[in-house]
């Protein structure tokens, strides 16, 4: 008998087990934190990961203002946006962005690591970045995750 004794199981919306996880960004390097959060959002650490299905978790990132950038990225890196008007290109450094909207630095980093399609847009809605240690998602009972333990 030369047949396989197992079947490949693909996850779908009905069989996915979604959880709420809490990640502390205090003293974490931005890029490393963002890649781990992106993997949590996609669900790549799960055994039933399926690339075309939203099988990731809802991720709450606290202490967004305490994230680190190495080297001189705090002053030399630039985020570019456009107002939509002629000559409306605007630039901002991470230092400026951390003063105005501390959550935006983490959101931009994670957004860049998600797929650029409808699934990526859906996954991005499951990211919740909070300034400070308090958040409004206590009712979901998120479990604290150390990103270094996921590897």
ZIRA-V85382 format. One record per residue. RES is the residue in three letters. SS is DSSP state (A for helix, B for strand, O for the rest). OMEGA is omega in whole degrees, 0 to 359 (999 if undefined). D_FIRST is the distance of its C-alpha to the first C-alpha in Angstrom with 2 decimals. Layout:
((RES,SS,OMEGA,D_FIRST) (RES,SS,OMEGA,D_FIRST))
This chain:
((UNK,O,188,0.00) (UNK,O,182,3.77) (UNK,O,178,5.95) (UNK,O,181,9.02) (UNK,O,179,10.18) (UNK,O,177,13.71) (UNK,O,176,16.05) (UNK,O,182,19.09) (UNK,O,177,22.17) (UNK,O,179,25.35) (UNK,O,171,28.68) (UNK,O,185,31.22) (UNK,O,182,34.80) (UNK,O,185,33.94) (UNK,O,182,31.50) (UNK,O,177,33.51) (UNK,O,182,35.40) (UNK,O,180,38.67) (UNK,O,174,41.10) (UNK,B,180,44.60) (UNK,B,182,45.11) (UNK,B,180,48.38) (UNK,B,179,48.95) (UNK,B,184,52.25) (UNK,O,184,53.44) (UNK,O,180,56.31) (UNK,O,175,56.58) (UNK,O,176,53.21) (UNK,B,188,52.99) (UNK,A,184,52.70) (UNK,A,180,49.86) (UNK,A,177,47.63) (UNK,A,183,48.30) (UNK,A,180,47.66) (UNK,A,177,44.26) (UNK,A,178,43.14) (UNK,A,178,44.54) (UNK,A,177,42.81) (UNK,A,176,39.45) (UNK,A,180,40.27) (UNK,A,180,41.22) (UNK,A,183,38.00) (UNK,O,186,35.80) (UNK,O,179,34.09) (UNK,O,182,33.90) (UNK,O,182,31.83) (UNK,O,180,28.08) (UNK,O,180,27.72) (UNK,O,176,29.91) (UNK,O,190,29.62) (UNK,O,185,32.05) (UNK,O,183,33.38) (UNK,O,175,34.00) (UNK,O,181,36.92) (UNK,O,180,35.17) (UNK,O,183,37.91) (UNK,O,169,40.69) (UNK,B,185,44.40) (UNK,B,175,46.21) (UNK,B,178,49.83) (UNK,B,179,51.55) (UNK,B,181,54.81) (UNK,O,183,57.66) (UNK,A,183,57.12) (UNK,A,184,60.57) (UNK,A,179,59.73) (UNK,O,182,56.99) (UNK,B,168,57.64) (UNK,O,184,57.64) (UNK,O,177,57.79) (UNK,O,182,60.30) (UNK,O,182,62.73) (UNK,A,183,60.35) (UNK,A,182,62.47) (UNK,A,185,65.29) (UNK,A,178,63.78) (UNK,O,181,60.63) (UNK,O,172,61.44) (UNK,B,184,59.95) (UNK,B,173,60.92) (UNK,B,180,61.45) (UNK,B,183,63.42) (UNK,O,183,65.84) (UNK,O,178,65.41) (UNK,O,177,68.97) (UNK,O,182,70.10) (UNK,O,187,70.39) (UNK,O,179,68.57) (UNK,B,182,66.22) (UNK,B,182,66.43) (UNK,B,177,65.26) (UNK,B,176,64.76) (UNK,O,177,63.90) (UNK,A,179,61.74) (UNK,A,178,64.94) (UNK,A,182,66.55) (UNK,A,178,63.48) (UNK,A,177,63.16) (UNK,A,183,66.78) (UNK,A,184,66.45) (UNK,O,184,62.88) (UNK,A,181,61.02) (UNK,A,186,57.84) (UNK,A,181,57.65) (UNK,A,179,56.76) (UNK,A,180,53.51) (UNK,A,179,52.74) (UNK,A,181,53.21) (UNK,A,181,51.04) (UNK,A,180,48.12) (UNK,A,179,48.53) (UNK,A,182,48.21) (UNK,O,177,44.82) (UNK,O,179,43.26) (UNK,O,181,41.77) (UNK,O,179,44.47) (UNK,O,182,43.31) (UNK,A,179,43.37) (UNK,A,178,40.79) (UNK,A,177,42.97) (UNK,A,178,46.01) (UNK,A,180,44.32) (UNK,A,182,43.21) (UNK,A,179,46.76) (UNK,O,179,48.15) (UNK,O,177,46.28) (UNK,B,180,48.32) (UNK,B,181,51.51) (UNK,B,186,53.83) (UNK,O,174,56.82) (UNK,O,181,59.94) (UNK,O,184,60.74) (UNK,O,183,58.86) (UNK,O,178,59.31) (UNK,O,185,57.09) (UNK,O,185,57.01) (UNK,O,181,53.36) (UNK,A,182,53.88) (UNK,A,179,52.78) (UNK,A,180,49.21) (UNK,O,181,49.12) (UNK,O,177,47.64) (UNK,B,182,46.17) (UNK,B,181,47.58) (UNK,O,172,45.12) (UNK,O,186,45.86) (UNK,A,181,44.46) (UNK,A,181,44.11) (UNK,A,185,41.54) (UNK,O,185,39.04) (UNK,O,999,37.83))
